[in-house]
Amino acid sequence: MAQKGVQLDRETFSCSICLDLLKDPVTTTCGHSYCMKCIKAHWDGEDEKEIHSCPQCRQSFTPRPVLLKNTMLAALVEELKKTGLQAAPADLCYAGAEDVVCDVCNGRKLRACKSCLVCLASYCDKHLQRHYDVAPLKKHKLVEPSKKLQENICSRHDEVMKMFCRTDQQRICYLCSVDEHKGHDTVSAAAERTERQRELEGSRLNIQQRIQDREKEVKLLQREVKAVNGSADKAVEDSEKTFTELIRLMEKRSSDVKQQVRSQQKREVSRVRELQEKLEQEISELKRRDAELKLLSHTEDHNQFLLSYPSLPALSEATHSSSTNIRPLSYFEDVTAVLSAVRDKLQDVLREEWTNVSPPEVDVLLSAAEPTTRAGFLEYSQEITLDPNTANTLLVLSEGGRKATLMKQHQSYSSHPDRFTYYAQVLSRESLTGRCYWEVEWRGGGVYVAVAYKNISRAGDESLFGNNDKSWSLYCNQNSYSFSHNRINTPVSGPPSSRVGVYLDHRAGVLSFYSVSETMTLLHRVQTTFTRPLHAGVYIYGNGATAEFCKLK
C-alpha cells in the first residue's frame, strides 16, 4: 500500500507533457501545473494561432499568460524527493503519444526499447530481460521499436509471414506457400531481402555516383558563374572606359568645332563691321559734298560760282564693289553638312558592327547532351534562308531563298561588299547561336556544307569554305566525304547520302555532320570554341548542281 501511495504521489507531481517530475513548476489559471520549460515550448507552437490553451482541459487564454514559478509547489516537490519520491530513471520513462509502448506493462505503460519479430510484441527494458536470459528466446530477432509489427501477420492464416512469392511479388506465410501460392517461385523473406539488398546497394552506388557527378557539375557551374560575372564586370568596365574615351573625343571635337566656328565668326563679323564703318564714313563724306554742291548750285552770282567751282576738292576713291560683295546667307551650313555626314557614317558603323560588340547570350546551364535520334535533333531545327547579297553571280536562288542552283552564265546581281566573287558560295541570312539543327539536300556534282563567321573573306583562294580559320566545311560528292578547316583536310568515312544533317551547339563548341537516310550516321564532329555568331553556307560545283536547305517543320 505504501508503494501505491508513492506511485500516486509520483503521478500527482508529474508534468503531463514530459511525464516526469515537475521542474520549475508553474500553474495556469485553470489550476493545472506543468514544468515551465514544457508549457512554454507547448505555447510557442501555438503562437501562430494567437490563442493558447491548457494541454489537459483545453481552456483557452487570450492573450498568452505570463507564468511565474509556483514556489510552494516547487518546495513540496523538493521535500518529497528527500523522502523517497525520485524522478523516473531515463530507462523507465513512460510512453508518450508518439512512442511505441511495452505490450507487457500493466496500467501506465513504459516506453518500449525493442520489438521482437518472432513474438510480434514490443518490450521495455524490464520485460525484455527474458529474451536475454531464456535460451529459446535468445534466438528471437530483436529490432528497434516498431508500431507495424501486425503488418507481419498473414490476414488469412494468422501466421508470421516469413516467405516471399516472387511470382506474385508479395510476402506470404508458410501455409500460403502450400495453398494458393503452391507451385509459385517462393523463397524465404531473408533470401529475398538479401537479393533486394544487393539491388539496393547497387542503386545506392549509382545514386552516390550521380551525386558526385552532379556535385562536380555544380562546382563547374559555380566556376562558370564566377567566370561569367568576372567577364561581364570586365566588359562593363572596359565598355565604360571606351565610351568615356569616345565621349571625351566627341566633346573635344565639339569644343574644337565650336571654337573654330566662333573664331571664324569673330573674324567675319570684324571684317564686315570694318567694311560697314568704312562705307558709313564714305556715305557721310558724300552727303557733305553733296550739300556743298547743292549750296554752290544755288549761287546766283555767276562770277562767284565760276570762282568757287574749280576750288572744290576731288572726290575720294570709291570703295570697290568686290569689297562689299554680300555672300549668300549660308556662312556655316557647310560645317553642319560635314557633321551630319560624320554622324551618318558613325551610325552606319555602329549599326553594322553592333552585333560583334554586343555580348552573346550567356547560358550558365549545363549543355544538353547531343541528341541520339533524328526526332531529338528535330527539336532544335532551324529554318535557313540564303542571303542574296552574299550569293556568287553564278548562283540562282529559289524556293523562297532556300535553294541555290549553279548556272553557266553570270546573273545580273547588283554590286555588294558581302558578295562572294571567287567561288560559287552563299551564306544564310540567319546568324546561328545556341543549339541548332538543319539539313541540306544536294544534287549534281558536289557540295561543301559549311558554317562560317560573317567576316570571312569574299574574294581569292582564302575565301573557300574550310580554307581559312573562319569556316568549317564538309565536302560531299557521290563517293566520298572530307572535312576542312584552316586549310587542313581530313578524310571522312560514312554511308553515301544526298542529305546531310548539321548540328551546332554554339556555346559548347560542338559542330557535327550526319549522313541522313533511313537512319542517321555521324560523319564528323568538331569540338572547338566559337567566338562569334555563325552563318550556314554552301559551295556548289558542277553545272546544274543544286543545294537546298530542307523544311523540317
Backbone torsions as a table, in degrees:
resi	resn	phi	psi	omega
1	MET	NA	-36.9	178.5
2	ALA	-62.2	-40.7	178.9
3	GLN	-63.0	-36.8	178.9
4	LYS	-65.5	-38.0	177.6
5	GLY	-64.4	-42.6	177.2
6	VAL	-60.7	-42.8	178.4
7	GLN	-60.9	-40.0	178.6
8	LEU	-64.3	-43.6	178.2
9	ASP	-61.7	-41.2	-179.3
10	ARG	-59.2	-45.1	-179.3
11	GLU	-69.5	-34.5	-178.2
12	THR	-65.4	-38.2	-175.9
13	PHE	-103.6	27.1	177.2
14	SER	-103.9	148.2	175.8
15	CYS	-79.9	129.4	-177.2
16	SER	-74.0	-5.8	178.6
17	ILE	-92.7	-53.5	-179.1
18	CYS	-92.7	-9.3	178.7
19	LEU	63.3	21.8	178.2
20	ASP	-119.6	171.0	178.4
21	LEU	-56.8	146.7	-177.6
22	LEU	-61.9	137.5	174.5
23	LYS	-125.2	127.0	-173.9
24	ASP	48.7	59.6	-172.7
25	PRO	-62.9	141.5	172.9
26	VAL	-128.9	154.0	-178.9
27	THR	-123.8	128.8	178.3
28	THR	-78.7	169.3	-178.0
29	THR	-66.4	-17.5	178.2
30	CYS	-84.7	-6.1	174.3
31	GLY	101.7	-3.4	-179.4
32	HIS	-91.4	147.1	-174.9
33	SER	-114.2	146.4	-178.3
34	TYR	-146.2	162.6	167.3
35	CYS	-64.8	138.3	-178.7
36	MET	-57.9	-42.5	-179.0
37	LYS	-63.8	-39.1	-177.4
38	CYS	-67.8	-48.1	-176.8
39	ILE	-69.0	-34.6	177.1
40	LYS	-64.7	-42.3	178.4
41	ALA	-63.7	-38.0	178.6
42	HIS	-64.0	-45.8	-178.3
43	TRP	-72.9	-27.8	176.1
44	ASP	-59.8	-35.1	178.2
45	GLY	-72.1	-17.5	-179.9
46	GLU	-99.4	2.3	-175.6
47	ASP	-58.5	-34.9	-178.6
48	GLU	-65.6	-30.3	-179.4
49	LYS	-78.5	-17.7	-179.6
50	GLU	65.6	5.4	175.8
51	ILE	-125.2	127.7	-176.7
52	HIS	-116.0	142.6	-173.0
53	SER	-134.0	163.0	176.2
54	CYS	-79.9	127.7	-178.3
55	PRO	-61.2	-21.5	-177.4
56	GLN	-94.5	-54.9	-175.4
57	CYS	-98.2	-7.3	177.2
58	ARG	68.1	13.8	175.4
59	GLN	-65.2	135.9	-175.7
60	SER	-97.2	151.7	-180.0
61	PHE	-130.8	131.1	175.2
62	THR	-139.5	119.8	0.5
63	PRO	-78.8	-174.6	-179.6
64	ARG	-61.9	126.0	-178.1
65	PRO	-65.2	147.4	172.1
66	VAL	-90.9	118.1	-172.6
67	LEU	-99.0	138.1	176.0
68	LEU	-120.7	150.4	-177.8
69	LYS	-63.7	132.7	177.2
70	ASN	-83.2	95.4	-173.2
71	THR	-65.2	-34.8	-179.8
72	MET	-66.7	-45.6	-179.9
73	LEU	-66.0	-39.1	178.6
74	ALA	-62.4	-42.0	179.5
75	ALA	-65.8	-38.7	179.9
76	LEU	-65.1	-41.5	178.7
77	VAL	-63.7	-43.1	179.6
78	GLU	-62.8	-39.0	179.9
79	GLU	-66.8	-40.8	179.7
80	LEU	-66.3	-33.1	178.4
81	LYS	-61.8	-37.7	-178.7
82	LYS	-68.3	-24.6	-177.2
83	THR	-94.8	7.9	174.1
84	GLY	119.3	-7.1	178.1
85	LEU	-85.9	107.6	-176.8
86	GLN	-112.0	154.4	175.6
87	ALA	-64.9	145.0	-179.6
88	ALA	-62.3	131.1	177.6
89	PRO	-57.4	157.0	-177.1
90	ALA	-58.6	-35.6	-177.5
91	ASP	-80.1	-3.2	176.9
92	LEU	-116.3	24.3	-179.5
93	CYS	-66.1	140.8	178.3
94	TYR	-71.8	151.0	-178.0
95	ALA	-73.0	136.9	174.7
96	GLY	-95.4	-175.7	-175.7
97	ALA	-62.3	-32.3	-176.1
98	GLU	-93.7	-2.5	-175.4
99	ASP	-90.4	157.7	170.5
100	VAL	-84.6	127.4	-174.8
101	VAL	-92.1	156.5	174.8
102	CYS	-73.7	128.9	-178.2
103	ASP	-77.4	-10.2	-175.4
104	VAL	-98.9	-30.0	-176.2
105	CYS	-58.4	139.0	173.2
106	ASN	-98.5	154.4	179.4
107	GLY	68.8	-133.7	-179.5
108	ARG	-75.0	118.8	-170.3
109	LYS	-86.2	145.5	176.4
110	LEU	-87.4	165.8	178.9
111	ARG	-73.6	133.0	180.0
112	ALA	-74.8	145.7	177.1
113	CYS	-109.8	-18.2	176.9
114	LYS	-148.9	155.8	171.5
115	SER	-120.5	146.1	-179.4
116	CYS	-107.3	124.7	-178.7
117	LEU	-77.3	-13.7	177.4
118	VAL	-90.3	-50.1	178.6
119	CYS	-74.2	-20.6	-175.1
120	LEU	55.4	46.6	179.5
121	ALA	-143.9	159.3	179.2
122	SER	-113.3	147.7	-172.2
123	TYR	-135.3	143.8	168.8
124	CYS	-79.9	176.8	-176.6
125	ASP	-59.5	-39.4	-177.7
126	LYS	-64.7	-49.7	-176.1
127	HIS	-80.6	-12.0	176.8
128	LEU	-80.9	-15.6	-172.5
129	GLN	-58.6	-32.3	179.8
130	ARG	-61.9	-31.7	178.8
131	HIS	-68.9	-16.4	176.5
132	TYR	-96.7	-21.5	-174.6
133	ASP	-100.0	-35.8	-174.2
134	VAL	-90.4	126.7	-173.6
135	ALA	-56.2	-50.7	-179.4
136	PRO	-61.2	-33.7	-177.7
137	LEU	-75.3	-20.1	179.8
138	LYS	-64.4	-21.9	-178.2
139	LYS	-83.6	-8.4	-178.5
140	HIS	-69.2	152.9	-179.3
141	LYS	-90.8	113.4	179.0
142	LEU	-99.8	136.8	180.0
143	VAL	-132.6	175.0	175.6
144	GLU	-61.6	149.6	-176.5
145	PRO	-51.7	133.2	-177.8
146	SER	-135.6	140.1	175.5
147	LYS	-91.3	-0.2	-173.5
148	LYS	-107.8	25.1	-178.0
149	LEU	-62.0	-35.6	-177.2
150	GLN	-67.1	-17.7	176.8
151	GLU	-69.7	-13.3	177.4
152	ASN	-86.0	-0.2	-178.4
153	ILE	-97.4	130.1	177.2
154	CYS	-67.2	126.8	-177.8
155	SER	-71.3	-21.3	-178.8
156	ARG	-86.9	-41.6	-172.2
157	HIS	-114.3	-1.1	179.5
158	ASP	55.4	37.7	179.1
159	GLU	-117.7	157.5	176.2
160	VAL	-69.5	133.3	-179.5
161	MET	-85.3	98.6	-177.9
162	LYS	-105.2	4.9	-176.5
163	MET	-126.5	167.4	-179.5
164	PHE	-136.8	129.9	178.5
165	CYS	-95.1	111.2	180.0
166	ARG	-73.3	-25.7	179.4
167	THR	-65.3	-46.7	-178.4
168	ASP	-99.7	-2.0	178.9
169	GLN	53.8	54.4	177.1
170	GLN	-151.0	157.1	177.7
171	ARG	-77.8	142.5	-179.4
172	ILE	-142.7	164.7	173.6
173	CYS	-95.8	177.1	-178.4
174	TYR	-62.1	-41.1	-179.6
175	LEU	-63.2	-34.2	177.2
176	CYS	-62.9	-36.4	-176.3
177	SER	-67.4	-24.9	179.5
178	VAL	-103.9	3.2	-177.6
179	ASP	-114.6	-107.0	-174.3
180	GLU	-72.0	-14.8	178.8
181	HIS	-106.0	18.0	-180.0
182	LYS	-62.0	133.3	179.8
183	GLY	86.1	-7.3	178.4
184	HIS	-79.5	165.2	176.1
185	ASP	-79.6	99.0	-177.7
186	THR	-117.7	145.5	177.2
187	VAL	-139.5	171.2	176.0
188	SER	-70.2	152.5	178.0
189	ALA	-59.4	-34.5	179.8
190	ALA	-65.0	-41.3	179.6
191	ALA	-64.8	-42.5	178.5
192	GLU	-65.2	-38.6	178.2
193	ARG	-61.4	-42.0	179.3
194	THR	-60.0	-44.2	179.5
195	GLU	-64.1	-47.0	180.0
196	ARG	-65.3	-33.2	179.8
197	GLN	-63.3	-39.9	177.3
198	ARG	-62.5	-43.4	177.8
199	GLU	-62.1	-40.9	-179.6
200	LEU	-62.3	-43.9	-179.8
201	GLU	-63.6	-38.7	176.4
202	GLY	-62.1	-42.2	178.5
203	SER	-64.0	-41.2	179.8
204	ARG	-63.9	-41.6	178.0
205	LEU	-61.4	-41.9	178.4
206	ASN	-62.5	-44.0	-180.0
207	ILE	-64.4	-44.0	-179.8
208	GLN	-62.8	-38.4	177.2
209	GLN	-64.7	-41.2	178.6
210	ARG	-66.2	-36.4	176.9
211	ILE	-61.1	-45.2	179.5
212	GLN	-62.1	-42.0	179.3
213	ASP	-63.4	-45.3	-179.2
214	ARG	-65.2	-37.4	179.3
215	GLU	-64.8	-38.6	176.2
216	LYS	-63.1	-41.7	-179.7
217	GLU	-66.6	-36.5	177.1
218	VAL	-62.2	-42.4	178.5
219	LYS	-64.2	-39.6	176.1
220	LEU	-61.1	-43.0	179.4
221	LEU	-64.7	-40.1	178.3
222	GLN	-62.2	-41.9	177.1
223	ARG	-65.8	-37.8	179.7
224	GLU	-66.6	-41.6	177.2
225	VAL	-60.7	-42.6	178.8
226	LYS	-62.3	-42.5	179.3
227	ALA	-65.9	-42.1	178.8
228	VAL	-61.4	-46.2	-179.8
229	ASN	-62.2	-43.9	179.4
230	GLY	-63.1	-44.4	179.6
231	SER	-64.4	-42.2	-179.9
232	ALA	-64.9	-43.6	179.1
233	ASP	-60.3	-43.2	180.0
234	LYS	-66.5	-40.2	179.4
235	ALA	-62.8	-42.5	178.5
236	VAL	-63.8	-44.3	179.8
237	GLU	-61.9	-46.6	179.7
238	ASP	-64.5	-40.3	-179.8
239	SER	-65.5	-38.8	177.8
240	GLU	-63.5	-41.8	177.5
241	LYS	-62.8	-44.7	-178.3
242	THR	-63.2	-47.8	-179.3
243	PHE	-67.6	-32.8	175.3
244	THR	-62.6	-43.6	177.4
245	GLU	-63.1	-42.5	177.9
246	LEU	-61.7	-43.8	-179.6
247	ILE	-63.3	-43.7	178.1
248	ARG	-61.7	-42.2	178.3
249	LEU	-62.2	-44.7	179.2
250	MET	-64.1	-41.0	178.8
251	GLU	-63.7	-39.3	178.4
252	LYS	-66.8	-43.1	177.6
253	ARG	-62.1	-39.9	178.4
254	SER	-63.1	-42.3	178.6
255	SER	-65.2	-40.9	179.2
256	ASP	-62.8	-46.1	179.9
257	VAL	-61.9	-44.3	179.7
258	LYS	-60.2	-44.2	-179.6
259	GLN	-64.8	-43.2	179.7
260	GLN	-64.0	-42.6	179.5
261	VAL	-64.1	-45.1	-179.8
262	ARG	-64.7	-39.3	178.5
263	SER	-64.0	-46.0	177.8
264	GLN	-64.3	-38.7	177.6
265	GLN	-59.6	-44.1	-179.1
266	LYS	-62.4	-43.9	179.4
267	ARG	-63.9	-42.9	-178.4
268	GLU	-66.7	-43.3	179.9
269	VAL	-64.6	-41.2	178.8
270	SER	-61.9	-44.3	178.1
271	ARG	-60.5	-45.7	-177.7
272	VAL	-66.0	-42.3	-178.8
273	ARG	-67.8	-36.8	176.3
274	GLU	-62.1	-44.2	178.3
275	LEU	-66.2	-39.5	179.0
276	GLN	-61.7	-42.5	179.7
277	GLU	-64.3	-40.6	179.1
278	LYS	-62.8	-42.0	179.7
279	LEU	-68.1	-39.7	179.4
280	GLU	-64.1	-37.6	175.8
281	GLN	-64.6	-40.2	179.0
282	GLU	-64.9	-39.7	178.4
283	ILE	-62.7	-43.2	179.1
284	SER	-60.7	-43.6	179.2
285	GLU	-64.0	-41.8	-179.8
286	LEU	-66.0	-39.7	178.3
287	LYS	-64.8	-41.0	178.1
288	ARG	-63.6	-41.5	-179.7
289	ARG	-67.9	-37.6	178.9
290	ASP	-63.9	-37.9	178.2
291	ALA	-65.1	-40.7	178.0
292	GLU	-62.7	-44.6	-179.8
293	LEU	-64.8	-36.4	178.6
294	LYS	-65.4	-42.3	179.4
295	LEU	-63.7	-41.7	179.0
296	LEU	-65.2	-36.3	-178.5
297	SER	-64.9	-21.4	-178.0
298	HIS	-95.3	2.5	177.9
299	THR	-70.4	126.1	-176.8
300	GLU	-84.5	-25.3	-178.0
301	ASP	-79.2	113.6	-175.9
302	HIS	-63.9	-39.2	-178.7
303	ASN	-65.7	-41.2	178.9
304	GLN	-63.2	-40.8	179.0
305	PHE	-59.9	-47.8	-177.1
306	LEU	-69.0	-28.8	178.0
307	LEU	-72.2	-38.8	-175.7
308	SER	-81.7	-30.8	-172.6
309	TYR	-59.7	-48.1	-178.2
310	PRO	-64.9	-24.6	-177.1
311	SER	-81.8	-1.7	177.9
312	LEU	-67.0	133.0	179.4
313	PRO	-67.5	149.9	179.2
314	ALA	-71.2	150.6	177.3
315	LEU	-67.7	140.2	174.9
316	SER	-67.5	159.1	-178.0
317	GLU	-64.7	132.9	-179.1
318	ALA	-69.9	147.0	175.4
319	THR	-61.1	133.2	-176.7
320	HIS	-66.5	142.6	-176.0
321	SER	-62.0	-30.3	-179.6
322	SER	-66.9	-24.4	179.5
323	SER	-72.1	-23.9	-178.4
324	THR	-107.5	20.2	178.9
325	ASN	-65.5	120.6	-178.9
326	ILE	-89.3	121.4	-179.8
327	ARG	-75.5	160.1	174.1
328	PRO	-61.4	156.0	-176.9
329	LEU	-76.6	63.0	-179.4
330	SER	-148.8	48.8	-174.0
331	TYR	-58.9	-45.2	-172.8
332	PHE	-119.7	13.3	178.6
333	GLU	-63.6	-26.5	178.3
334	ASP	-65.4	-33.5	176.3
335	VAL	-64.2	-44.9	178.5
336	THR	-60.3	-40.8	-179.2
337	ALA	-65.0	-42.7	179.9
338	VAL	-63.7	-44.8	179.8
339	LEU	-64.7	-37.1	177.2
340	SER	-62.6	-40.4	178.4
341	ALA	-65.0	-41.9	177.3
342	VAL	-61.9	-43.2	178.6
343	ARG	-59.6	-45.1	-179.4
344	ASP	-62.4	-41.3	179.1
345	LYS	-64.7	-41.0	179.4
346	LEU	-64.2	-41.0	177.4
347	GLN	-63.0	-39.6	178.8
348	ASP	-64.1	-42.8	179.3
349	VAL	-62.3	-46.3	179.9
350	LEU	-63.4	-39.7	-178.5
351	ARG	-66.8	-41.5	-176.6
352	GLU	-75.3	-36.6	-174.8
353	GLU	-96.1	-3.9	-173.1
354	TRP	-64.4	-31.3	179.5
355	THR	-63.9	-28.6	177.3
356	ASN	-81.9	-29.4	179.6
357	VAL	-77.2	-39.3	-177.1
358	SER	-63.9	135.4	179.9
359	PRO	-68.7	146.0	176.6
360	PRO	-67.8	158.4	177.6
361	GLU	-63.5	130.2	-176.9
362	VAL	-93.4	127.1	178.5
363	ASP	-121.4	108.9	-176.9
364	VAL	-93.1	7.1	177.2
365	LEU	-81.1	158.8	177.2
366	LEU	-64.8	136.9	178.3
367	SER	-64.6	135.5	-180.0
368	ALA	-69.0	147.9	177.4
369	ALA	-64.2	148.2	179.0
370	GLU	-64.0	135.5	-179.0
371	PRO	-58.6	158.1	-180.0
372	THR	-114.8	-8.0	179.1
373	THR	-127.3	159.6	179.4
374	ARG	-63.4	-36.1	177.4
375	ALA	-60.8	-38.2	177.9
376	GLY	-65.8	-40.7	177.7
377	PHE	-64.9	-37.9	-176.0
378	LEU	-64.6	-19.1	176.0
379	GLU	-63.8	-21.7	-179.8
380	TYR	-108.7	19.1	-175.6
381	SER	-58.8	138.0	-177.8
382	GLN	-123.3	125.2	176.5
383	GLU	-75.3	129.5	-177.3
384	ILE	-116.6	128.9	171.6
385	THR	-124.9	145.7	-173.6
386	LEU	-89.1	143.8	-178.1
387	ASP	-89.9	112.2	-177.8
388	PRO	-62.8	-23.4	-179.7
389	ASN	-72.5	-14.5	177.8
390	THR	-101.1	-11.8	-172.3
391	ALA	-70.8	132.2	171.9
392	ASN	-60.4	149.6	-174.2
393	THR	-67.8	-9.7	175.4
394	LEU	-87.8	-1.1	-178.6
395	LEU	-104.8	139.8	173.4
396	VAL	-114.3	128.4	179.5
397	LEU	-97.6	140.3	-179.9
398	SER	-149.4	-172.6	-179.9
399	GLU	54.4	46.3	178.5
400	GLY	66.9	27.7	179.0
401	GLY	84.6	10.6	-179.4
402	ARG	-96.6	-16.1	-173.4
403	LYS	-121.1	137.9	177.0
404	ALA	-122.0	135.1	-179.4
405	THR	-125.2	133.6	178.9
406	LEU	-84.1	125.9	-177.9
407	MET	-110.9	165.2	176.5
408	LYS	-80.6	-33.8	-176.8
409	GLN	-101.2	149.4	176.1
410	HIS	-71.9	142.2	178.8
411	GLN	-91.6	156.7	-176.2
412	SER	-88.1	66.4	175.8
413	TYR	-83.6	149.6	176.0
414	SER	-72.7	156.1	178.7
415	SER	-68.3	137.0	179.3
416	HIS	-152.4	137.9	-177.7
417	PRO	-65.1	-19.1	-179.7
418	ASP	-86.9	-4.2	-172.9
419	ARG	-77.4	134.8	173.1
420	PHE	-72.7	127.4	-175.7
421	THR	-110.0	-11.2	-173.6
422	TYR	-108.3	-45.0	-179.5
423	TYR	-114.5	154.3	-179.1
424	ALA	-77.8	72.5	-175.1
425	GLN	-119.7	162.5	177.1
426	VAL	-156.4	146.3	178.1
427	LEU	-111.6	162.1	179.4
428	SER	-79.9	156.6	172.0
429	ARG	-67.9	-40.3	-171.2
430	GLU	-75.1	135.4	168.5
431	SER	-89.8	140.5	-169.3
432	LEU	-113.3	121.6	172.0
433	THR	-136.0	175.5	179.8
434	GLY	68.8	-146.8	179.5
435	ARG	-107.9	125.3	-176.6
436	CYS	-137.2	152.7	174.6
437	TYR	-142.8	136.6	175.1
438	TRP	-149.1	164.7	-179.2
439	GLU	-130.1	143.3	179.9
440	VAL	-119.8	123.6	176.0
441	GLU	-100.3	124.6	-177.1
442	TRP	-125.0	151.7	178.9
443	ARG	-138.9	148.3	175.3
444	GLY	102.6	-147.9	-173.1
445	GLY	-57.8	-61.1	-179.1
446	GLY	177.7	175.7	-175.7
447	VAL	-152.7	148.0	167.9
448	TYR	-103.8	115.0	175.2
449	VAL	-93.2	122.2	-166.0
450	ALA	-141.2	165.7	164.2
451	VAL	-129.8	149.5	-176.5
452	ALA	-155.2	155.4	169.6
453	TYR	-72.6	155.0	-177.6
454	LYS	-67.3	-26.0	-176.7
455	ASN	-87.2	19.3	175.0
456	ILE	-61.7	147.6	179.1
457	SER	-60.4	147.1	-178.7
458	ARG	-103.9	-8.9	-176.8
459	ALA	-137.2	157.8	175.9
460	GLY	82.9	173.0	-176.6
461	ASP	-63.1	-28.1	-178.3
462	GLU	-73.7	-6.3	179.8
463	SER	-83.3	-11.2	-178.9
464	LEU	-64.6	134.9	177.5
465	PHE	-55.9	127.7	-179.5
466	GLY	89.8	-7.7	-177.1
467	ASN	-98.0	20.2	-176.5
468	ASN	-157.9	176.2	-178.5
469	ASP	-90.6	10.7	-178.9
470	LYS	-111.4	9.8	-178.4
471	SER	-151.9	155.5	177.9
472	TRP	-133.5	129.8	-174.9
473	SER	-141.2	148.6	173.5
474	LEU	-110.7	116.7	178.1
475	TYR	-83.4	130.9	-177.3
476	CYS	-130.3	129.4	166.0
477	ASN	-135.9	-168.5	-172.9
478	GLN	-65.8	-23.2	-170.6
479	ASN	-120.0	-16.3	-172.2
480	SER	-155.3	170.2	174.2
481	TYR	-130.9	156.7	167.3
482	SER	-155.4	151.5	-178.6
483	PHE	-111.1	141.8	-177.6
484	SER	-133.6	139.6	171.4
485	HIS	-158.6	130.1	176.8
486	ASN	54.9	42.4	176.8
487	ARG	70.1	10.7	177.1
488	ILE	-105.2	121.5	-179.2
489	ASN	-101.9	134.8	-180.0
490	THR	-124.8	118.6	177.1
491	PRO	-61.8	142.8	-178.4
492	VAL	-129.0	133.2	178.0
493	SER	-105.6	149.7	179.1
494	GLY	167.2	164.5	-179.2
495	PRO	-66.6	134.7	179.1
496	PRO	-64.4	141.6	179.5
497	SER	-157.4	147.6	178.5
498	SER	-87.4	3.0	179.2
499	ARG	-129.1	130.8	-179.4
500	VAL	-119.6	130.2	175.4
501	GLY	-99.6	141.1	-179.4
502	VAL	-124.3	125.0	177.4
503	TYR	-115.6	129.1	-179.2
504	LEU	-125.4	125.7	167.7
505	ASP	-116.5	92.1	-170.3
506	HIS	-60.0	-45.1	-176.6
507	ARG	-65.5	-42.3	-178.5
508	ALA	-78.7	-10.0	-179.8
509	GLY	72.7	32.0	-178.0
510	VAL	-109.0	129.8	174.6
511	LEU	-132.2	120.4	-176.5
512	SER	-126.7	141.2	176.5
513	PHE	-114.7	135.8	-177.5
514	TYR	-127.1	142.5	167.5
515	SER	-84.4	122.5	-174.0
516	VAL	-111.8	120.4	172.3
517	SER	-142.4	-125.3	173.3
518	GLU	-70.8	-26.5	175.6
519	THR	-127.0	171.0	176.7
520	MET	-111.2	129.4	179.8
521	THR	-122.0	126.3	178.8
522	LEU	-67.8	126.0	177.0
523	LEU	-95.1	-46.5	-177.4
524	HIS	-161.0	140.9	177.5
525	ARG	-126.1	138.2	178.6
526	VAL	-113.6	135.7	172.2
527	GLN	-120.1	113.3	-175.5
528	THR	-149.9	-164.3	174.8
529	THR	-125.5	119.7	178.3
530	PHE	-93.0	127.8	-174.9
531	THR	-100.5	-11.4	-179.5
532	ARG	-141.8	165.8	172.0
533	PRO	-60.6	147.6	-179.4
534	LEU	-105.7	161.6	173.9
535	HIS	-127.3	138.8	174.6
536	ALA	-73.7	151.3	-179.8
537	GLY	-155.9	164.0	174.6
538	VAL	-140.2	145.8	169.3
539	TYR	-119.2	126.2	-174.3
540	ILE	-114.3	138.8	172.9
541	TYR	-136.1	151.4	-175.9
542	GLY	101.0	117.4	-176.7
543	ASN	-54.2	131.8	179.1
544	GLY	82.6	-4.4	179.7
545	ALA	-67.0	149.5	-177.8
546	THR	-133.2	156.7	172.1
547	ALA	-141.8	127.2	-176.2
548	GLU	-127.8	130.4	173.9
549	PHE	-81.3	115.4	-168.8
550	CYS	-73.9	147.8	170.2
551	LYS	-79.1	122.1	-175.6
552	LEU	-108.6	-9.5	-179.8
553	LYS	-112.6	NA	NA
